């Protein structure tokens, strides 16, 4: 699990004392299991106590001196973290601040196994790390009845983290991420306001082994499967129409501009499902990731349809169907049609 700004994470409603989330994925081709579990407790009122654990995998191609592929280096990461969050909700604004600590365990292997003997690991094949992080945010957006989106305001969030290799005092990595989202309602025909939305995200990392940010892919919001149980993740540097990690680097920028507009009120139910608002979005995305070399941008444009659905007339979901096509940049941008919940 990588720590994220609140814009990318899940929140716990004040009326819920406990909330938990879990997700698991298995790759039959590589026989790898990834997943995460998160638990939040409001028993103290404030601060909210948040605990999480996760496992993830990364693979890196290994080549010989002639640039021929000879295998793959596999990195398994296990993490555990504890955080404390203070919240300050008001009538027109909401702010929050989180501090926490984490511990990571890494293990390196190769496929095929004998390839690992060609490596020299200066800090061993199973290094561990400790870390501390802080994040915060402020928002004054509002959401009137029948609105298709938050509107008329801004959302600010930031995240900073520093990690140390166990037994060393020098920073192994340090990173900072900031996200600014802006919304403006427009009084045009329809059952709700049209909304112009813009978003800018920036990331920076440094240290002995700095974090590498990935730019590209679609972003889906978290989903409340049953009351108090949420799953899903947002991409900080999403560029629709491009595959994830189309650009990577210790510096990253991503931006998007959207026009969101109402289409129709379905207001129909069938069985346990209730179909509510149908809306559309026309968008343009751009992003880049780089280290010290030249900056190469990728960009795309497309459209989405969004249908708000209620399960048992209570728990709400948003089904998004869209398509995006790249119009700038070279690499893994072939265009996509996607379905997100």
C-alpha positions in Angstrom: 0.0 0.0 0.0 1.4 3.4 -0.9 0.2 6.2 1.3 -1.9 8.8 -0.5 -3.4 12.2 0.0 -6.9 12.2 1.3 -8.1 12.9 -2.2 -7.0 9.4 -3.0 -8.1 7.6 0.1 -11.4 6.6 1.8 -13.1 8.5 4.6 -15.2 7.4 7.6 -18.6 9.0 8.2 -19.0 10.5 11.6 -22.0 8.3 12.4 -19.9 5.1 11.8 -17.8 4.0 14.8 -15.8 1.4 13.0 -15.1 1.0 9.3 -12.9 -1.4 7.4 -11.8 -2.0 3.8 -10.1 -5.0 2.2 -9.1 -5.9 -1.3 -7.1 -8.9 -2.7 -5.8 -9.7 -6.2 -4.1 -12.9 -7.5 -2.0 -13.2 -10.6 -2.3 -16.8 -11.8 0.5 -16.3 -14.3 3.0 -15.2 -11.7 1.3 -16.8 -8.7 1.5 -13.5 -6.8 -1.1 -12.3 -4.2 -1.5 -8.6 -3.6 -4.0 -6.8 -1.4 -4.6 -4.5 1.5 -6.7 -4.2 4.7 -7.6 -0.9 6.5 -9.4 -0.3 9.7 -10.6 3.1 11.1 -11.9 3.6 14.7 -13.8 6.6 16.0 -14.1 5.4 19.5 -12.1 8.3 20.8 -14.1 10.9 18.9 -11.0 12.7 17.8 -8.4 11.8 16.7 -9.7 9.0 14.3 -7.3 6.0 14.6 -6.4 4.4 11.2 -4.5 1.1 10.9 -3.5 -0.5 7.6 -1.5 -3.4 6.2 -0.8 -4.4 2.6 1.3 -6.5 0.2 2.3 -5.6 -3.3 4.7 -6.8 -6.1 6.9 -5.0 -8.6 8.8 -6.7 -11.5 11.9 -5.4 -13.3 13.4 -6.8 -16.5 17.0 -8.1 -16.1 19.3 -8.0 -19.2 22.9 -9.1 -19.7 25.8 -7.0 -21.1 24.5 -7.6 -24.7 21.0 -6.2 -23.7 19.4 -9.7 -23.9 16.7 -10.4 -21.4 17.7 -13.1 -19.0 14.9 -12.9 -16.4 13.1 -10.7 -14.0 13.9 -9.2 -10.6 10.8 -9.5 -8.3 10.3 -7.1 -5.4 7.7 -8.0 -2.7 6.7 -5.2 -0.3 4.8 -5.7 2.9 3.7 -2.7 4.9 2.0 -1.8 8.2 1.0 1.7 9.3 -0.8 3.6 12.0 -2.2 7.1 11.7 -4.1 9.7 13.7 -6.5 12.1 12.0 -8.0 15.4 13.4 -11.0 16.8 11.5 -12.6 20.2 11.7 -15.9 20.2 9.7 -17.8 23.5 9.5 -21.0 24.7 7.7 -19.1 25.9 4.6 -15.6 24.4 5.0 -13.9 21.2 6.0 -10.3 20.6 7.0 -8.3 17.7 8.3 -4.7 16.8 9.3 -3.1 13.3 9.7 0.2 12.1 11.1 1.4 8.6 11.2 4.2 6.0 11.0 4.8 2.9 8.9 7.1 0.0 8.6 8.0 -1.9 5.4 9.6 -5.2 4.7 11.0 -6.0 1.2 12.2 -9.2 -0.3 14.0 -9.6 -3.6 13.9 -12.8 -5.7 14.4 -13.5 -9.4 12.8 -15.6 -12.1 14.5 -17.9 -12.9 15.9 -18.2 -9.4 19.7 -18.6 -10.3 19.7 -15.1 -11.8 19.8 -13.6 -8.3 23.3 -14.8 -7.8 24.4 -12.2 -10.4 23.3 -9.3 -8.2 25.1 -7.6 -5.3 22.7 -6.3 -2.7 24.5 -3.7 -0.7 21.7 -3.8 2.0 20.8 -7.5 1.7 17.9 -9.3 -0.1 15.4 -8.5 2.7 15.8 -4.8 3.7 13.3 -3.1 6.0 12.3 0.5 6.4 10.6 2.8 8.9 8.8 5.9 7.9 6.8 8.9 9.1 4.2 10.8 7.1 1.8 13.8 7.4 -1.1 14.9 5.3 -3.7 17.5 5.3 -6.5 19.2 3.4 -9.1 21.9 3.1 -12.3 22.2 1.1 -15.1 24.7 0.6 -17.0 22.9 -2.2 -20.7 22.3 -1.9 -23.2 19.9 -3.4 -26.8 21.1 -3.8 -29.7 18.7 -4.2 -29.8 16.9 -7.6 -26.2 18.1 -8.3 -24.2 15.9 -10.6 -20.9 17.0 -9.0 -19.4 19.1 -6.2 -19.3 22.7 -7.3 -18.4 26.3 -6.5 -15.2 25.9 -4.5 -11.8 24.3 -4.3 -10.2 21.3 -2.6 -6.6 21.3 -1.5 -4.7 18.3 -0.2 -1.1 17.5 0.5 1.0 14.6 1.6 4.7 14.3 2.7 6.6 11.2 3.8 10.2 10.3 4.8 11.6 6.8 5.0 14.8 5.4 6.6 16.5 2.1 6.1 16.5 0.2 9.4 19.9 0.8 11.1 20.7 3.9 9.0 20.1 7.6 9.8 20.3 9.0 6.3 16.9 9.4 4.5 16.3 6.5 2.2 13.5 8.5 0.4 11.4 11.6 0.9 8.5 12.7 -1.1 5.7 15.3 -1.3 2.5 15.3 -3.3 0.0 18.2 -3.7 -3.4 18.2 -5.4 -5.6 21.2 -6.2 -9.2 20.7 -7.6 -11.4 23.6 -8.7 -15.1 23.6 -9.5 -17.4 26.3 -10.9 -21.1 25.9 -11.6 -22.7 27.2 -14.8 -26.5 27.9 -15.0 -27.4 26.2 -18.3 -30.5 24.1 -19.2 -30.9 20.9 -17.3 -32.2 19.4 -14.0 -28.9 20.6 -12.3 -26.0 23.0 -12.8 -23.4 22.3 -15.4 -19.9 22.2 -13.8 -16.5 23.2 -15.1 -13.8 21.3 -13.2 -10.1 21.5 -13.2 -7.4 19.5 -11.3 -3.6 19.8 -10.9 -1.4 17.3 -9.2 2.3 17.5 -8.6 4.8 15.1 -7.0 8.5 15.3 -6.0 10.8 12.8 -4.4 14.5 12.6 -3.5 16.9 10.5 -1.3 19.1 7.5 -1.7 16.3 5.6 -3.5 13.5 8.1 -4.2 10.0 7.1 -5.0 9.1 6.7 -8.7 5.7 8.2 -9.6 3.6 6.6 -12.3 1.6 8.7 -14.8 -1.3 7.3 -16.9 -4.4 5.1 -16.6 -8.0 5.7 -15.5 -9.0 6.7 -12.0 -11.9 5.1 -10.1 -13.2 6.4 -6.8 -13.6 4.2 -3.8 -16.8 2.2 -3.4 -18.8 1.5 -0.3 -19.7 -2.2 -0.8 -21.8 -2.3 2.4 -22.2 0.4 5.0 -18.7 1.0 6.5 -16.8 -1.2 4.0 -15.1 0.6 1.2 -12.8 -0.5 -1.6 -11.1 1.1 -4.6 -8.4 3.6 -5.3 -7.9 6.9 -7.2 -4.8 7.5 -9.3 -3.0 10.7 -8.4 -1.5 11.2 -11.8 -4.2 9.7 -14.1 -4.2 10.3 -17.8 -7.1 8.5 -19.4 -6.5 6.7 -22.7 -2.9 5.8 -21.7 -1.8 2.7 -19.9 -0.6 3.0 -16.3 3.1 4.0 -15.9 3.2 5.4 -19.5 5.5 8.0 -17.9 7.6 7.5 -14.7 10.0 9.6 -12.7 10.9 11.3 -9.4 9.0 14.3 -10.6 5.4 14.2 -11.9 2.7 16.5 -13.1 -0.8 15.8 -14.2 -3.8 18.0 -15.0 -7.3 17.7 -16.3 -10.1 19.9 -17.5 -13.8 18.7 -17.5 -17.2 20.0 -18.5 -19.8 18.0 -16.6 -23.4 18.3 -17.7 -26.8 16.8 -16.7 -28.7 14.6 -19.1 -31.8 13.1 -17.5 -33.4 12.0 -14.3 -34.1 8.3 -14.6 -35.8 8.0 -11.2 -36.7 4.4 -11.8 -36.4 1.3 -9.6 -36.2 -2.4 -10.3 -35.8 -4.9 -7.5 -33.1 -3.7 -5.1 -31.7 -1.1 -7.6 -32.8 2.5 -8.0 -31.5 4.4 -11.0 -31.2 8.1 -10.4 -29.2 10.7 -12.3 -27.6 10.4 -15.7 -24.9 12.9 -16.6 -22.1 13.3 -19.1 -18.5 14.6 -19.1 -16.2 15.9 -21.8 -12.6 16.0 -20.7 -8.9 16.6 -21.6 -6.0 15.1 -19.6 -2.3 15.7 -19.7 0.6 14.5 -17.6 4.3 13.8 -17.4 6.9 12.1 -15.2 10.7 12.7 -15.4 14.0 12.5 -13.5 16.7 14.9 -14.6 16.3 14.5 -18.4 13.9 16.2 -20.8 10.2 16.4 -20.0 7.9 14.4 -22.4 4.1 15.1 -22.0 1.3 12.8 -22.8 -2.3 14.0 -23.4 -5.7 12.6 -24.2 -9.3 13.7 -24.7 -12.6 11.9 -24.4 -16.1 11.6 -22.9 -17.9 9.7 -20.2 -21.4 8.8 -19.2 -22.2 8.5 -15.5 -25.2 6.9 -13.9 -25.9 7.2 -10.2 -27.4 4.0 -8.7 -28.7 3.2 -5.3 -28.6 -0.3 -3.8 -31.7 -0.9 -1.6 -32.4 2.8 -2.0 -29.7 3.7 0.4 -26.0 2.9 -0.6 -25.1 5.0 -3.6 -22.8 4.1 -6.4 -21.7 5.9 -9.6 -21.2 3.8 -12.8 -18.9 5.5 -15.3 -18.5 4.3 -18.9 -16.1 6.3 -21.1 -13.6 6.4 -23.9 -10.4 8.4 -24.3 -8.0 8.8 -27.2 -4.5 10.2 -27.0 -3.7 13.3 -29.1 -0.1 14.0 -27.9 2.9 12.0 -26.8 4.5 8.7 -27.8 4.5 5.4 -26.0 1.7 3.1 -24.7 -1.3 5.3 -25.6 -3.7 3.4 -27.9 -7.0 4.7 -26.6 -9.3 2.9 -24.2 -12.9 2.2 -23.5 -13.4 1.7 -19.7 -16.1 0.9 -17.2 -15.5 2.1 -13.6 -17.6 2.0 -10.4 
